[in-house]
């Protein structure tokens, strides 16, 4: 049964960050853009951020998967995904800067009653970085069989610095849908967060303490077939397409975008926290590649 859906739907669903049952209550935060090297002093209150992502999934026929990818923030927004707020994020000229995240997800995928796939996340780790000169590029590493987790290789990162670490996972689930659905899938991830010293200068609370968690949710726009690499299969006889043993793994690529909000999550008991997972992701224009 898993073999029949693995090549078609499982591979897509695995990394389509899934949909949580209860949406998070967004907490607004203050953005101090003057803390970014080269940016002009500018302070405003935001309710959310819009992002795009690209990811590669290494999955076994059993449904167990590892997903590695990157996301880029395209704008600060009002409310939970409302109107964009004028800022220097992705702005032109010397004052513009970028924000990107590198993430890793592990989990298990299985067919659902709707004819699609549900992927449950077991761990989620992400680090967000500021790119002052907007000159960082991204590339997925080689695959091979059996594939190792596909690495995201950022370039020109000498001036980049971390602002937020997202871990451990609170909840995460992804779905893919069979035709004639218009969207390939949806996703929702909730995770605890902590700011670095630089992050505490850029993002500050409106009042009281800074939010303890974030929620990333949205849709998957594209799901690759079953490529052996970013260029896809080289022929119909390629082992990614034909003659693959039932237990063999494969690699697929996906992209999409969504909205990120910050919220206050209940502090779990020590035993409950351990059960949440120990992994260390980070994820509306879709992620754009920046070149120097």
C-alpha positions, 0 to 999 in steps of 0.5 A, a space after each residue: 500500500 505505501 509503495 503505491 502512494 510513495 512515488 506519487 503522493 507521499 513524496 509531496 506530502 512529506 515536506 508540505 508543512 501540515 495544518 494544525 487544528 487550532 490556529 495560534 493567537 498572534 502577538 504583535 512585536 516591535 521591529 527596530 530596523 536600525 539595529 541591522 548594519 547599514 539600515 536606517 533607523 526605523 521602528 514599527 509594530 508588526 503582527 506577522 511576516 510573509 515567507 516563501 520556502 524551498 525544500 528537498 525531501 529524502 524519504 523511505 518507502 516506509 514513509 519516514 522522511 527528512 526534509 531540509 530547506 530554506 525560507 525567505 521573509 518577503 514582508 512584515 504585515 499587519 495582523 495575521 497576514 494583513 497588509 504589508 508594512 513599508 520597511 527596509 526588508 528586501 528594499 533596494 539600495 544600501 539600506 535594504 536587508 534580507 531575512 532567511 531561515 535554514 530548517 530541518 524536519 523529520 517525520 512520518 507520512 501515511 495515506 489518509 481517508 481523502 485519497 491524499 497524504 498526511 505527514 506528521 512531524 517528529 522534529 523541527 529545527 530552524 535558525 533565522 538569519 539577517 542578510 545585511 547585503 542581500 547577497 546570500 544564495 542557496 543550493 541543494 547538495 547532491 542526492 545519490 542513492 541511498 540519499 543523505 539529508 540534502 544540505 542547503 548551502 548558503 553562499 556569501 554569508 560572511 556578514 550574515 548573523 543569527 537572530 532566532 532559533 526555533 526548537 523544539 517542535 510543539 506540533 506539525 502536520 502536512 497534507 497533500 490533496 488528490 486532483 481536482 484540488 487546486 492546491 497541492 497541499 497545506 501545512 502548519 508548524 508550531 515551535 518554541 523560539 528563542 532570540 539571540 542577542 542580535 535578535 533581541 535588538 531587532 525584534 522586541 516586545 510591545 509590552 511585557 515578555 517577548 512571545 515564546 513560540 511561532 506558527 508557520 502555516 500556508 500552502 505548497 505550490 509545487 511538488 517535484 516528480 521523483 528527481 535524482 537531482 535538481 535537474 530531474 531524471 536523466 531518462 525513463 530508465 533512471 533509477 529514480 523513475 523505474 526499477 526502484 526496489 520497494 524499500 529504496 529511498 528517493 528525493 523530491 523537491 517542493 516549494 510554497 509560502 505562507 504566514 508566520 505569527 508569534 504567540 505565547 505557548 504554555 510552558 510544558 512540564 519537563 516530561 512533556 517537553 521531552 516528549 515534544 522532541 529534541 530536534 533543533 527549521 526554520 521557512 507573500 512572494 515565494 522565496 526568492 533567490 538572492 545573488 550578489 
